[in-house]
Amino acid sequence: MVLVRQEIGEVLRDVRLQKGRTLRQVASRASVALGYLSEVERGQKEASSEILASVAEALDTPISTIMREVGDRLAVIEGLTTVPDTLPDDLVAEFDADLAVR
C-alpha cells in the first residue's frame, strides 16, 4: 500500500538535501520541532497543510512544486505510463460549474 505521507516525506528530504540545508536549519526556519520534522521526512508523521506550507517556505520552494513531485512519484508507483499535465476536460467543466454557482 502506498502511503502519501511517505512520499511527501521523501520529497521534503530530497528538496532539503538539494538545497544543502540541514534538518535543524529547516526546522528552525519553519518553527517546527526538529524531531517532528524528522518524523515527517521519514513518513512516520502526517504533517498538516500549515506545517507543509511552513516547511516549503523554509526551503524557498513553492508548495505546488513539492506537491507536483509527490503526485508524479505516486503516478509512477501506481504504474501510470504518462502523467497528465492538465486536468481532464470533464473535471475542468465541473470546477467551472462550481465557481459559477458561488
C-alpha positions in Angstrom: 0.0 0.0 0.0 1.3 3.4 -0.9 1.2 6.0 1.8 1.1 9.6 0.7 2.9 10.7 3.9 5.9 8.7 3.0 6.2 10.2 -0.5 5.7 13.7 1.0 8.5 13.0 3.5 10.8 11.7 0.8 10.2 14.8 -1.4 10.8 17.2 1.5 14.0 15.4 2.3 15.2 15.4 -1.3 14.4 19.1 -1.7 16.2 19.9 1.6 19.3 18.0 0.6 19.3 19.6 -2.9 19.3 23.0 -1.2 22.1 21.9 1.1 20.2 22.6 4.3 20.3 20.6 7.5 17.2 19.3 9.2 18.0 21.7 12.1 18.1 24.7 9.8 14.8 23.9 8.1 13.0 23.0 11.4 14.2 26.3 12.9 13.2 28.4 10.0 9.8 26.7 9.7 9.2 26.9 13.5 8.7 23.2 13.7 10.3 20.8 16.2 13.3 19.1 14.9 12.1 15.6 16.0 8.7 16.2 14.4 10.2 17.3 11.1 12.5 14.2 11.1 9.4 12.0 11.6 7.6 13.8 8.7 10.6 13.2 6.4 10.7 9.5 7.4 7.0 9.2 6.7 6.1 8.4 10.3 4.0 11.5 10.9 1.4 13.1 8.8 2.0 16.9 8.5 -0.8 19.4 8.4 -1.1 21.7 5.4 0.1 24.5 7.7 3.3 22.6 8.6 3.8 21.7 4.9 3.5 25.3 3.9 5.9 26.4 6.6 8.5 23.8 5.6 8.1 24.7 1.9 8.7 28.4 2.7 11.7 27.4 4.8 13.0 25.6 1.8 12.3 28.5 -0.6 10.2 26.1 -2.7 6.6 26.6 -3.7 4.3 24.1 -2.1 2.9 23.4 -5.6 6.3 22.2 -6.7 6.5 19.9 -3.7 3.0 18.5 -4.3 3.6 18.2 -8.0 6.7 16.0 -7.3 4.7 13.9 -4.9 1.9 13.4 -7.5 4.5 12.4 -10.1 6.0 9.9 -7.8 2.6 8.4 -6.9 1.8 8.1 -10.5 4.9 6.1 -11.1 4.2 3.9 -8.2 0.6 3.4 -9.4 2.0 2.3 -12.8 0.7 5.1 -14.9 2.7 5.3 -18.1 2.0 9.0 -18.6 1.3 11.7 -16.1 -1.1 14.3 -17.4 0.0 17.9 -17.3 -3.6 19.2 -17.3 -6.9 18.4 -15.7 -9.3 16.3 -17.8 -11.9 18.4 -19.6 -14.8 17.0 -17.6 -13.1 17.9 -14.3 -12.4 21.4 -15.6 -16.1 21.8 -16.6 -17.1 20.6 -13.1 -14.9 23.2 -11.4 -16.2 25.9 -13.7 -19.8 25.0 -12.8 -18.9 25.1 -9.1 -17.4 28.5 -9.4 -20.4 29.9 -11.4 -22.7 28.8 -8.5 -20.6 30.7 -5.9 
